[in-house]
Amino acid sequence: MFVRLFFLLLTFPVYATVFQPQPVVQQIKESDGIMIGHYLKSKAIKLDDGSIATQMIFKMNKEYGLQSDLFGMDEVIVHYPGGKLDGMEVHVDGVPKFVPGEHVVLMIKSNQDRYWGMNLGFGSFKVVNYGNETMIINTIFPNDRKVGQMSLSEFEKNVRVIKGSNLKVVMAPDYPTETDQGADLRAPASVDEGKNRSIASKTEEVENIEDQPHISVFWLVAFLAVLGGCFRLMRQKEAK
């Protein structure tokens, strides 16, 4: 019985998380990126160091710092520690949970070419309608008016003041947010198992196109001239 319990503990490790309340404006200052959008789906992966992480995919409506306009992407992959993969489950307290289609706001950090949810659930908010006002409600401290609640309009205003830029509207075709309707047709903003694309990769694509073999205009004109001369010579011989 002891041996069985021991292996169960190895199979399902649990990591506790302690949160220290922090104002929303401070989280905005510390974030590398901010997203307002809808949750689509998730999957667990194994990172290069062997640890397990969960990739959560979101459709972006507005964003700051994620370069959606540069790469033409309307989705983003955000990582969180823990998950279940190949019979191994790692549970981390404080990781947010969403349902497909849920409207959310995320604070994001960029680390080792991946986007990570900043402060786990403390950096994630659910967008809800409260009377005539749209509010963002924190998933860890939903009842705390100082750190867990703010109107969406005030939040966007704070982003503009702190970051010096508005949240950009992500231009994309309108489609359902359910995971079973066309999810495979959409291209996420993070590719290669969730690794971020860089500006350099975009430049390399342009260079590769420019380096491809192509027919020179000069040689095309010369070829047509020779072809025309041969045609005239044949006509002269036929005339004789």
Disulfide bonds with the S-S distance in Angstrom:
none
